[in-house]
Amino acid sequence: MHRKRVASLHMFVALLAAISLAGVTLAGQTAAPTNASPPPRSADGHPDLSGIWEHNAATPLERPDELADRATLTDNEVAQLKAKASELFSGDGDAGFGDSIYLAALRNVLGKEKGFKSRDVATGDYNSFWVVGRWFENRTSLITDPQNGKLPAPTADAQKRQEAAAERRKAHPFDGPEDIALGERCITGSVPMLGAGYNNYYQIVQSPTHVAVNMEMRHDTRMIPITNRPHLPSTVHLWLGDPIGRWEGDTFIVDSTNFRSDSPVGRGGASEKLHLIERFTRINAETLKYEVTVDDPATWIKPWTAALLMKSTKDQIYEYACHEGNEAMYGTLNGTRVQEKNAREKATKSTGSSR
């Protein structure tokens, strides 16, 4: 039986490699095209980063355990993942978000899972017809350092913070608006800019003195001055930090400090000690490489680096119709008050009946 299974898998790989996937939105991407046009330059001679860029890669932030020693996959293996993802997320079933697209495709190919189960097991997500298609590349993680493709271990301080936050959410889930996540309140976007597949388009406008990055997710625009001024005083803290830009050759480097302790920074949160170094390099007319090093000694035991490729697109960025104080906030707080009232009444009846 085992030999039959292996033979069938080999035949399956060969078949997938031969199948034409024309029309599928999950277009493959392995590296920047070698025959692409050279990057345009601005009037001051620097590469022109301006334009609208998308990051819809399916590549997960961290390398899946199933690919522990595999920094890259073969073209045939990528073809398998691409074909399986197009089958699982054809538009009729539940939508997948974040890393779930890649993980579902991988585990289905490996036979560890069958189909895709929504993260919302009660009602299910809206179907994938409404979500942009994802493309696949040979890399198995966005994280390039550490070399195992995993986030470093959290510090003891970070673990305590996370445990305290979890206890707080459990005991006081929605006492007031401040208990609702920043993203759900639509207050701000997040850095580093590592999201994918869901409102992850960026519009960059460049001048000799500033670079502006408009983030589609939650409509924030990062205004990055090109200057040698020092960072803001250590008493000033901002959700997206204090960015300072400079050019090193053809790479635009953004140095950011002065983050708030509740800044929406990827997985694991952040502390006020967070220091980000972002690098924007326009490889050619169609590709923008974005690389970021995250150094937060109060959150991770060592710095980590991730890199991704953004594609130029003619799509437009429209308003992210979301604002603080919307109906969702009222419904969340009001619903919680109703739950609390019902719990009190139930407790009162229980006490009365026990007497």
N, C-alpha and C positions, 0 to 999 in steps of 0.2 A: 504493500500500500504506500509506504514511504517513497519508494522509487517511482511509483506512478505519479505521486504528487509532485516530485521534483521534475520529472519529465514534462508534466503538464505545465508547470510553472515556466520552464525554459521555453516551451512552445508558445506560452502566453506572452512572454517577453518579446520573442521574435515577431509574433503577430502584431503586437502593439507598436513595435518599431516600424512596421510597414504600413500601419493604418494612417491615412491622411486625416488630420483633424481640422480641416478647413471649416470655417464658420464657427468654431468653438471660441468663446470669448477668453478662455484661459490660455492665452498665447504664451509660448515658451520664451524664456530669456536665459541665456547662459552667461553672456558677457557683453560689454559694450561693442557694437558693431565696428569692425576694423575698417570698413569702407565708408563710414559715416563722414559727413562734412566736418571740417575742423571747427572748433568753437569760435563764434563771432567775438569781436572785441569792441569795447566801448571807446568813446572819443579819447579817454585818458590812457588808453593802451591796455587796460586790464581786461581779462576775459569778461564777457557780458553774461551775467547770471540771470538777467531778466527773462521773464516768461512764466508760463503756467506749467507746473510739474506735478506728476502724479506718482504716488507710491502704492501700487496695488499688488505688489509681490506677495505670494503666499508663504514665503520663507519665514519660519518662526523665529522669534527673538532668541530663544534657547534651543540648542540641538536636542531633538527627542532622544530618550534613552535607547530606543531601538537602533539609533544610528551613532552610538557612542563614539566610535573611532572613525567616523566617516565625515570629513569636512566637506566633501563633495560627492555627488552621485554621477553615475554615467548618464549619457544621453538617453539610453534605453530605459533606465530607471526613472528618469524625469518624465519620459513619455508615459510610463505606467501611472505615475501620480497624476499627471495632467488628464489622462483619459478617465481615471477613476473619479477625480474631482468634477469633471464635466458631467459624469453620470450621477453623482450624488447631489450636485447642486445645479440641476438642469432648469430650475425656475419653478417647479411645482412643489418641492419639499421645503422644509424649514431652512431659513437662511443660516449660514455659518458666519461667525465673526472672528476677528483676530487670528490666532494660531489654529483655531479649530478646523479650518479648511484643510491645512496641510496635515494635521494629525489624523483627521478622519480619513483622508485619502491614503495616507501611509498605512494606517492600521487595517484598513480594508484590504489593501494590496497584500499585506502580510498575513491576512486571515485572522487577525486578532479581534476585529470588530466586523459587524455586518450592517451596512447602512449608516445613517447618521441620526443621532438623537439630539434634539434641540436642548440648549442649556436651560430653557424654560419648559420644564417637564409638565407643568400644569396646563398651560394654554398653547405653548409652542410659539416660535417667532413668526413674523410675517415671512412669506415665502421668498426664495432667493431670486425671484424675478426682479425684485426691487433693489438688489444689491449688485454693485459693479463686479464684473468678472475679475478673477485673479490670475496672474501669470506666474509661471514656475521657472526657477533657475537651478543650476547645479548645486549651489551652496545649500547646506543643511541648517544654517543658523545665521542670524544677523550678527551675533556676537563673534568677533574675531580674536579677542583677547579677554579672558583666558582661552588657550587653544582648544580646550574641551568644549567650547561653545556654550558654556553655562555661566550664569551669574555667580560671582564669588559668594561665599557664605556671608550671611548677615552678622554684624557684630552683636555682642551681648546687649549693648545699649539699644540697638535696633529691634531686637527680639522683645525686649521689655516694652518699648514704645508700641510695637504692633500688638502685643498681648493686652496692654492697657487700653488701646484704641478698640480692640475687639470686645473687651469687657464693657467699655463705655457704650458701644453700639448695642450690645445685648441688653444692658440695663436701661439705657435712655436712647432708644433708636431715633425718635423724632420729637424731642422735647420742643424744639424750635427750628427755624430755618437753618441755623448754623450747623445742625446735625445732619442735614442733607448734603450729600457729596457735592463738591464744587462742580463736577461735570453735570450732575442732575440739576443743579441750579443754573447751569449754563453761564457760569461766571467767567471762566477762562479756558483757554486751550492748555496744552502741556508741552513741556520739553523734557528730554530730547524728542525730536520729531520722528518717532519710530513706529507710529501707528500705520495700519495698512487696510485698504479695502473698504473703508467706511468714512467718507468725508475727509480723506487724506490727500487733498490737493493743496498746492501751495503756489501763490503768485508772488514772484520776486520783482521788485522795482529797484533799480540801482542808479546811484548818482555818484559823483566824485567824493561826496561827504557822508553819505548814508546808504545803507542797504535796508530796504523794508521787506519783510516776509509776512505776507497775509496768509494766515492759516485758516483753511476752510472750516475745520472743526472749531466751533464756538467763536468764530468770527474775530479772533484776535489778530492784531498786526504788530509784529515785533519791529521796532524802530532801532536799528543798530548803527550807532555813529562810528565813523572811521576816524579814530582819534588816538592820541597817546595819553589822554587824561587818566588819572587814577580812578579806581572804582569808588563808588559812593561810600560814605562813612559806614562803619560796621553796625551802626545802630539802625540803618535803613534796610528794610527787607521787602522784597517784591515777589509776587507769585512766579513770574517768569525771569526773575533775577535781573541783574544790571549787566547788559551785554556791551562789550567794547570790541569793535572790529578792526582788523588790520590785514594787509596783503602780505603774503610771503610767496614771492614768485607769482605763479598763476593760481594759487590757492587763497581763498578768503577765509580767514580764521576769526572765530568769534569766541571771546573769553568772557564767561559769565560767572558772577558771584552774587552775594547779597540775596540769596533765596530765603523765602519764608519757611518755617518748619512744616507748614501744611501745603507747600507747593506740590502741584500734581506732577510728580516726577516718576514716570514709569512704575515698575514693580518694586515694592519695598519702601516706597515713600522717599523722603529726603530729610535732611537736617539743615540747619543754618550754615553748616560747614561745607555744603555742596559747592563744587567747582566744576564747571563744564567747559570743555574745549571742543568746539565744533569746527569742522573743515568742509568747505564747499569747493569742489573742483569740477569745472565743466570739462568733461572728457572730450566731448564733441558736440555737434549742434543738437543731438537728440538725447544726450545723457548727462545727468548731473550726479556726481558722486557726493554723498553726504556721509561724513564719518564723525563720530562723537566719542570722546573719552569722558567718563563719569568718575569723578574722584570725590567721594564722601566718606571720610574716615570714621564718621559716627554711624554710618549705615552699612557699609560693606568693608570686609577685612582688607580689600585692596581695590585699586581702580579697575574699571573694565571698559572695553571699547567695542562699539558696534559700527557697522558700515552697511549702507544700502545704496542702490542705484535708483535714481528718479528718472522718469521718462518725460520728455517734452510732449505736450498735448495741446490740441486745438480746442479742447473742451473749455467751457467758461466756468468760473466759480460764481455760484449764485449765493444769495443770502442764506446763512444757516439760521432758519427761522426758529429761534430759541432765545428766551430772555428770562432774566431773573424775575420771579414773581408771577410766573405763568400758571395755568390751571393745574398743572401737575403738582406744584408746590402746595397749593390750597388743598387739593385732594389728598395728598400725602399726610399733611398735618391734621386735617379734619378727620380723615379715616382713622388715624392713630388715636385721636381723642375718643372716637366712638368705640374703638377696641378697648381702651382703658375704662370707659364707662361700663361696657358690658362685663369686663373682668371684675370691676368693683361690685356690680349688682350680683354677679354669680357668687362672689365670695361672701356677700352679705346673706344671700339665701342659704348658702351652705352652712354658715355659722348659725343661723336661726334654726335650721332643721336639726342640727346636731344637739341643740339644747332640748 
